[in-house]
Amino acid sequence: MSRGELPRLGRKPLVALMDRANRALQADMVQTAHRRGHPELKAAHNYVFSTLSENGSRAADMAVRAGVTRQSMGEVIREMVDLGILEMRPDPEDRRAKLVTYTEHGRWIAGHGRERLIELEDRFAEEFGPEQYDIARDVIGRIAGLLDRWSEEDHEEETA
């Protein structure tokens, strides 16, 4: 292989397939929210909805789970606070930290999002068959787990 030549994969890269599926899912969630009366929602809000636990979370922890910077997560959270979807209050375990929680309005919106996820899961299971869809979910989860483990192992090798 010459210096300017890229290796050929022979098929679409897995990262491109996963990215395409993620983008389609993110777009569907926003479009459905708009159709269901929540035109203020946008794709960036999905990071919050997917990482905010039922009882609240710290913004820094949410950023790590979403794979975004603390600054980016903070900006989205502040926007959602301004929209009346979230609130921030002192963390009972560490008064210096803030805990992000849903407002009642935010719980209502998040509930609509979860309903949509259930609809999609049911449609995927219907489309592929429950057994095949369960296998697909398992494989995707295992891929993520392997990548996390390999990343940790590589990091340990680099620091050893």
C-alpha positions as CSV (number, residue, x, y, z in Angstrom):
1,M,0.0,0.0,0.0
2,S,1.4,3.4,-1.0
3,R,1.6,6.2,1.5
4,G,-1.5,8.1,0.2
5,E,-3.6,4.9,-0.3
6,L,-6.3,3.9,2.3
7,P,-6.9,0.3,3.1
8,R,-10.1,-1.1,1.5
9,L,-12.7,-2.6,3.8
10,G,-14.7,-4.3,1.1
11,R,-18.0,-3.2,2.8
12,K,-19.5,-0.2,4.6
13,P,-17.5,0.3,7.8
14,L,-19.3,-0.7,11.0
15,V,-18.8,2.8,12.4
16,A,-20.7,4.2,9.5
17,L,-23.5,1.8,10.0
18,M,-23.8,2.5,13.7
19,D,-23.6,6.3,13.1
20,R,-26.3,6.1,10.4
21,A,-28.6,4.1,12.8
22,N,-27.9,6.5,15.6
23,R,-28.6,9.5,13.5
24,A,-31.9,8.0,12.2
25,L,-33.0,7.1,15.7
26,Q,-32.1,10.6,17.0
27,A,-34.0,12.3,14.1
28,D,-37.0,10.0,14.6
29,M,-37.2,11.0,18.3
30,V,-37.1,14.7,17.6
31,Q,-39.6,14.5,14.7
32,T,-42.0,12.4,16.8
33,A,-41.6,14.9,19.7
34,H,-42.5,17.7,17.3
35,R,-45.5,15.9,15.9
36,R,-46.7,15.2,19.5
37,G,-46.6,18.8,20.5
38,H,-43.1,19.5,21.7
39,P,-41.6,21.7,18.9
40,E,-39.0,23.1,21.3
41,L,-37.1,19.9,21.4
42,K,-34.0,19.3,19.3
43,A,-31.4,16.6,18.8
44,A,-29.0,17.9,21.4
45,H,-31.6,17.3,24.1
46,N,-31.5,13.6,23.4
47,Y,-28.1,13.5,25.2
48,V,-29.9,14.7,28.3
49,F,-32.9,12.4,28.0
50,S,-30.7,9.4,27.5
51,T,-28.4,10.0,30.5
52,L,-30.6,11.6,33.1
53,S,-31.6,9.0,35.7
54,E,-35.1,8.9,37.2
55,N,-33.9,10.4,40.5
56,G,-31.6,13.0,39.0
57,S,-27.9,13.1,37.9
58,R,-24.9,15.3,38.1
59,A,-24.2,17.1,34.8
60,A,-20.5,15.9,34.8
61,D,-21.7,12.3,35.1
62,M,-24.2,12.8,32.3
63,A,-21.5,14.3,30.1
64,V,-19.3,11.2,30.6
65,R,-22.1,8.9,29.8
66,A,-23.0,10.9,26.6
67,G,-19.4,11.2,25.5
68,V,-19.6,15.0,25.3
69,T,-17.7,17.7,27.2
70,R,-19.0,19.0,30.5
71,Q,-19.3,22.4,28.9
72,S,-21.5,21.1,26.1
73,M,-23.7,19.2,28.5
74,G,-24.0,22.2,30.8
75,E,-25.1,24.4,27.8
76,V,-27.8,21.9,26.8
77,I,-29.0,21.5,30.4
78,R,-29.2,25.3,30.9
79,E,-31.3,25.5,27.7
80,M,-33.6,22.8,29.0
81,V,-33.9,24.6,32.3
82,D,-34.9,27.7,30.5
83,L,-37.6,25.6,28.6
84,G,-39.0,24.4,31.9
85,I,-38.0,20.8,31.2
86,L,-35.3,20.5,33.9
87,E,-34.3,22.0,37.2
88,M,-31.1,22.1,39.1
89,R,-30.8,21.8,42.8
90,P,-28.2,21.1,45.4
91,D,-27.1,17.4,45.5
92,P,-28.1,16.0,48.9
93,E,-24.9,14.0,48.9
94,D,-22.6,16.9,48.1
95,R,-24.0,20.4,48.6
96,R,-21.3,21.9,46.4
97,A,-22.6,19.9,43.4
98,K,-25.9,20.4,41.5
99,L,-28.3,17.6,40.7
100,V,-30.2,17.8,37.5
101,T,-33.8,16.6,37.7
102,Y,-36.9,16.7,35.6
103,T,-39.7,19.2,36.3
104,E,-43.2,17.8,36.1
105,H,-43.4,19.2,32.6
106,G,-40.1,17.5,31.8
107,R,-41.3,14.1,33.2
108,W,-44.3,14.4,30.9
109,I,-42.1,15.1,27.8
110,A,-39.7,12.3,28.8
111,G,-42.6,10.0,29.2
112,H,-43.6,10.7,25.6
113,G,-40.1,9.9,24.5
114,R,-40.1,6.6,26.4
115,E,-43.4,5.7,24.8
116,R,-41.9,6.3,21.4
117,L,-38.9,4.1,22.3
118,I,-41.3,1.3,23.3
119,E,-43.1,1.7,20.0
120,L,-39.9,1.5,18.1
121,E,-38.7,-1.5,20.0
122,D,-42.0,-3.3,19.3
123,R,-41.8,-2.4,15.6
124,F,-38.2,-3.6,15.3
125,A,-39.2,-6.9,17.0
126,E,-42.1,-7.2,14.6
127,E,-40.0,-6.4,11.6
128,F,-37.1,-8.8,12.4
129,G,-38.8,-11.2,14.7
130,P,-38.4,-11.1,18.5
131,E,-35.5,-13.6,18.5
132,Q,-33.5,-11.9,15.8
133,Y,-34.0,-8.5,17.3
134,D,-32.9,-9.7,20.7
135,I,-29.8,-11.1,19.1
136,A,-29.1,-7.7,17.3
137,R,-29.5,-5.8,20.7
138,D,-27.2,-8.3,22.4
139,V,-24.5,-8.0,19.7
140,I,-24.6,-4.2,19.8
141,G,-24.3,-4.3,23.5
142,R,-21.4,-6.7,23.4
143,I,-19.6,-4.7,20.7
144,A,-19.8,-1.6,23.0
145,G,-18.6,-3.6,26.0
146,L,-15.7,-5.1,24.0
147,L,-14.7,-1.6,22.7
148,D,-14.8,-0.3,26.3
149,R,-12.7,-3.2,27.6
150,W,-10.2,-3.0,24.8
151,S,-9.8,0.8,25.3
152,E,-9.1,0.2,29.0
153,E,-6.6,-2.5,28.2
154,D,-4.8,-0.3,25.6
155,H,-4.7,2.6,28.1
156,E,-3.2,0.3,30.7
157,E,-0.6,-0.9,28.3
158,E,0.3,2.7,27.4
159,T,0.7,3.7,31.0
160,A,2.6,0.6,32.1
